[in-house]
Amino acid sequence: MHAIEVVCGDEAEHRRRVQARIPEHDQAFQPSWDEVRAREFTSWRQPRLLVDTCAGDTPANVRLILGAIRGHAAPA
């Protein structure tokens, strides 16, 4: 099994993404930026691949994840 933690490491970009979300047809609720910030988050303690969506574009992140799955990248 592979553990992959995906984060948005730039707070301003994270806020922009949260505020720009458009609910899907089956989603009755979208959290506000304040609600996202108020959530309690505990970082993982197990070995995992940490992917920051602000550090690379989607194709680069996919290559990183696939490389980890194939055994070419060390977990964080």
N, C-alpha and C positions, 0 to 999 in steps of 0.2 A: 504494500500500500504506500502511496505517496501523499504526503501532506503538503499542501500549497496554500500559503497565506497571501492574499492579494490585498494591497493597501494603496491608498492615494496619499503619498508623502508630502504633498504640497497643500497646505490648509486652504489657501485662497482658491486653488483649483478644485479641491474637494467641495468647498462651499458652492462654487459655481455649478458644479455637476449636480449637487443635491437640489439646488434651486431651479435648475433647468429641467429636471425630470418631469416627464409627462406620464401620468398613470396609464397602465395597460387597461384594457377593457375589463379584466377580472380583478383589478386592484381597487379596493374601496378607500385605501388610505395611503398617503405618501407623507413620511415624516418631514417636518420643517428642519431647517438648519439647526435651530436651537434644540430640537428634540434629538437630532443626530448627535450633537455635541454633549447632550446630557446623558447619553447612554453609557453604561459602565462597560468598559472593554478591558479584558485581561489578555495580554499578549500570550501567545502559545509558548509552552515550555518544551514541547517535544521538537526534535529535529524536523525542520521543514524548509521548503524553498520559499523565500520571501520575495514576492514580486511587487515592485512599486510601479503602478501604472503611469506615473509621471516621469519615470526614469527611462522609459523606452516606448516606442510605438507598438501597436498591437502585433505586427509580424515579429518584431524582436522579442516581445514577451512570450509569444507562442513558441518561438525557437528555444528560448530559455527553459520553458516548461517541458517541452518535448525532450530537450537535452537532459534535463534532470530525470525524467522518466526512463530514458534510455541509459542512464548511469554516467552521464558526462558532466554533471554539475554537483557540487557538494551542497548539502542543506545548510541553512543558517543555524 
